Amino acid sequence: MSDTKNNIMAEVERQYENYGIRAKELCAGGKKAIGYICSFVPLEFITAAGCIPFRIRGDIHEPITKGDSLLETIVCPFIRSCFDLCVKDRYDFLSGIVIPHGCDSMVRSYSVWSYSLNFPYFHFVNTPSVVKESSHEYFKEELQSYRKSLEDFTGKPISDADLQEAIRLHNENRTKTRALYEFKKADPPLISAAELQKVLAVGASLPVEEANSLFDEVLAELGRRTEAPVKKGPRILLDGPCVDHLAISGIVEENGGNVVIDTTCMGTRDLWPLADEEGDPVASLARRYLDKLNCPKTYRENTAGTFAGDAEDRFGDIGARAKEFAANGAILYLYKYCDPFGFEVPARKAYYESLNIPLLCLEDTYSAGTIGQLKTRIQAFLEMIG
């Protein structure tokens, strides 16, 4: 990537518009890429196996057609879009797919994915939804099975040293991700929401070493900026599940606001928590994926004993990030049939009210056809808080 160091954002744009182009090149040269669709897939094992962890994205501009002939239409539209693109061979360079127990749409459709797609490797990671001591013991054994499946597929043993190095590389990646967000603290931000989303998306399509080099070049470019690419306006926190498109942040910026921070699966919820680099690497990864990813699918005991205390335990990261990035409004964006987030809407609304942060709640069908409706509501919301 050194040849693009003077125009790194143009390289990001090229790879974003041709998503997977670099992974495709590497696979043509003999590398193996393993696709995944959720934050609960432990990427470190894929890296330690010598493969590329590749985040499968959907496409709001591509109508879901072939996929709906194989998968029920009451499945989350994001999952359906990802599956549809796989059926249409958008990701035919992959060697396999890993799906975790993230939600019912993933769990119940896993057999359809594995039966319908002609990839040589599939694996289901049964991530516990209830977290207690026994959950950790179970998950460590589950991760060992995951490890063995990758060893069998690649023909290469995965040592503890391999896992420790993969943990180090992915921690480095997440630390650089956090550094990218630091440029959102300025008012106006020194990086637009669209630029940041594109950088993170491209990073999720590369070997972690290349993603780290890319992030270094982007950080250097941002450090040279003296003028913000956007204007001052309402500072918005974007909350929700797998938001892998630019529609929401684009509408916000077009109407004078700025998405300055997020708590989404493809943003800080997934990319900020680190794994411990000391001790047993499998136990460390079990702790990261069970204890540190704050997803509504995970149940942890209410030790506070009160609704307000439970809300702080579950949503405290939202309040902390809203304060750190001086957000003065929030958009909760979720997909139709996304039950984990849908069930939490009343509790999340109550939490935002306790912070005195105005909230706009949007339910969408993951389609470019709804952008006009979203624009009307977001415009009104920005006018209200502006």
Residue pairs with C-beta under 8 A, 6 or more apart in sequence:
1 8
1 11
1 210
1 213
1 214
1 217
4 10
4 11
4 217
5 217
5 220
8 214
8 217
8 218
8 220
8 221
9 195
9 218
9 221
11 214
12 195
12 198
12 199
12 202
12 214
12 218
13 198
14 21
15 21
15 22
15 202
15 205
16 198
16 201
16 202
19 57
19 201
19 202
19 205
20 54
20 90
20 91
20 93
20 205
22 205
22 206
22 210
23 31
23 33
23 52
23 54
23 93
23 205
23 206
24 93
26 33
26 52
26 207
27 33
27 52
27 93
27 94
27 95
28 93
31 51
31 52
31 207
32 50
32 51
32 52
32 95
32 96
32 154
33 51
33 52
33 53
33 54
33 93
33 94
33 95
34 46
34 49
34 51
34 52
34 53
34 54
34 94
34 95
34 96
34 97
34 98
34 121
34 150
35 54
35 55
35 56
35 86
35 91
35 94
35 96
35 97
35 98
36 43
36 46
36 53
36 54
36 55
36 56
36 97
36 98
36 99
36 100
37 55
37 56
37 79
37 82
37 97
37 99
37 102
37 106
37 242
38 99
38 100
38 102
38 103
38 106
38 242
38 265
39 102
39 265
39 269
39 270
39 293
39 295
40 100
40 101
40 102
40 125
40 127
40 289
40 293
40 295
41 53
41 98
41 99
41 100
41 125
42 125
42 143
42 146
42 285
42 288
42 289
43 53
43 166
43 170
43 208
44 163
44 166
44 167
44 170
44 275
44 281
44 285
45 143
45 146
45 147
45 150
45 158
45 163
45 166
45 285
46 52
46 53
46 98
46 150
47 53
47 166
47 169
47 170
47 207
47 208
48 150
48 158
48 162
48 163
48 165
48 166
49 150
49 151
49 153
49 154
49 156
49 158
49 162
50 154
50 156
51 95
51 150
51 154
52 206
52 207
53 204
53 208
54 91
54 94
54 204
54 205
55 201
55 204
55 205
55 266
56 82
56 85
56 86
56 91
56 97
57 82
57 85
57 201
57 244
58 77
58 78
58 80
58 81
58 82
58 84
58 85
58 244
58 245
58 366
59 81
59 85
59 90
59 245
60 81
60 245
60 247
60 366
60 367
60 368
61 368
62 81
62 84
62 85
62 88
63 367
64 77
64 80
64 81
64 84
65 84
66 84
66 87
66 88
67 80
67 81
67 83
67 84
67 85
67 86
67 87
67 88
68 80
68 84
70 83
70 87
70 112
70 116
71 79
71 80
71 83
71 109
71 112
72 109
73 80
74 337
75 105
75 108
75 109
75 337
76 103
76 105
76 335
76 336
76 337
76 338
77 335
77 336
77 337
77 365
77 366
77 367
78 241
78 242
78 244
78 335
78 338
78 366
79 105
79 106
79 109
80 366
81 366
83 109
83 112
83 113
83 116
85 91
86 97
86 113
86 117
87 116
87 117
94 119
95 119
95 120
95 121
95 153
96 119
96 120
96 121
96 122
96 123
96 153
97 113
97 114
97 117
97 119
97 121
97 122
98 122
98 123
98 124
98 125
98 146
99 106
99 110
99 113
99 122
99 123
99 124
99 125
100 106
100 124
100 125
100 126
100 127
101 107
101 124
101 125
101 126
101 127
101 128
101 129
102 127
102 295
102 297
103 297
103 338
103 339
103 340
104 339
105 337
105 338
110 124
113 122
114 122
120 153
121 149
121 153
123 146
123 149
123 150
125 142
125 143
125 146
126 142
127 139
127 142
127 289
127 290
128 135
128 138
128 139
128 290
129 297
129 298
129 299
130 298
130 299
131 290
131 291
131 298
131 299
131 300
132 301
135 290
136 283
136 286
136 287
136 290
139 286
139 289
139 290
140 282
140 283
140 286
143 282
143 285
143 286
144 282
147 158
147 282
150 158
151 157
151 158
160 280
160 281
160 282
163 281
163 282
163 285
164 277
164 281
166 208
167 275
167 276
167 277
167 281
167 284
167 285
168 277
169 208
169 209
169 212
170 208
170 275
171 274
171 275
171 277
172 212
173 203
173 208
173 211
173 212
173 215
173 271
174 271
174 272
174 273
174 274
175 274
176 212
176 215
176 216
176 219
177 200
177 203
177 215
177 271
177 272
178 271
178 272
179 215
179 219
180 191
180 196
180 199
180 200
180 215
180 218
180 219
180 222
181 196
181 261
181 268
181 325
183 189
183 190
183 191
183 222
183 225
184 190
184 191
184 196
184 258
184 260
184 261
184 325
185 260
185 324
185 325
185 326
186 228
187 232
187 235
187 326
188 228
188 230
188 231
188 232
188 233
188 258
189 228
189 230
189 258
189 260
190 222
190 225
190 228
190 229
191 222
191 229
192 229
192 230
192 249
192 253
192 258
193 238
193 246
193 249
193 250
193 252
193 253
193 258
193 259
193 260
194 246
194 249
194 250
194 253
195 229
197 246
197 249
197 266
198 246
199 214
199 215
199 218
200 266
200 267
200 271
201 244
201 266
202 211
202 214
203 211
203 214
203 215
204 211
204 266
206 214
230 253
230 258
231 256
232 258
233 256
233 257
233 258
233 382
233 386
234 256
234 257
234 258
234 328
234 329
234 382
234 385
234 386
235 257
235 258
235 260
235 325
235 326
235 327
235 328
235 329
236 252
236 257
236 258
236 259
236 260
236 327
236 329
236 330
236 331
237 259
237 260
237 261
237 262
237 263
237 318
237 321
237 322
237 325
237 327
237 329
237 330
237 331
237 357
238 248
238 249
238 259
238 261
238 262
238 263
238 264
238 267
238 330
238 331
238 333
239 262
239 263
239 264
239 318
239 330
239 331
239 332
239 333
239 348
240 263
240 264
240 331
240 332
240 333
240 334
240 341
241 264
241 265
241 334
241 335
241 338
241 340
241 341
242 264
242 265
242 266
243 262
243 264
243 265
243 266
243 267
243 333
244 266
247 368
247 371
247 374
248 259
248 331
248 333
248 362
248 374
248 378
249 259
251 371
251 374
251 375
251 378
251 379
252 258
252 259
252 331
252 378
252 382
253 259
254 375
255 375
255 378
255 379
255 382
256 382
256 386
257 329
257 382
257 386
259 331
260 325
260 326
260 327
261 268
261 321
261 322
261 324
261 325
261 327
262 268
263 269
263 294
263 317
263 318
263 321
265 295
268 317
268 321
269 293
269 294
269 295
269 317
270 293
273 288
273 292
273 293
274 288
274 292
275 284
275 285
275 287
275 288
276 284
276 287
276 288
277 284
278 284
290 298
294 314
294 315
294 317
295 340
296 314
296 340
296 341
296 343
296 344
297 340
300 313
300 314
302 309
302 310
302 313
303 309
303 313
304 310
304 312
304 313
307 350
308 354
311 347
311 350
311 351
311 354
312 319
312 351
314 347
314 351
315 347
315 348
315 351
318 330
318 348
318 351
318 352
319 351
319 355
321 327
322 330
322 355
322 357
327 357
328 357
328 358
328 385
329 357
329 358
329 359
329 360
329 381
329 382
329 385
330 352
330 357
330 358
330 359
330 360
331 359
331 360
331 361
331 362
331 378
331 381
332 345
332 348
332 349
332 352
332 359
332 360
332 361
332 362
333 362
333 364
334 341
334 342
334 345
334 361
334 362
334 363
334 364
335 341
335 363
335 364
335 365
335 366
336 363
336 364
336 365
336 366
342 363
345 361
348 359
349 359
349 361
352 358
352 359
353 359
358 381
358 384
358 385
360 377
360 378
360 381
362 374
362 377
362 378
364 370
364 374
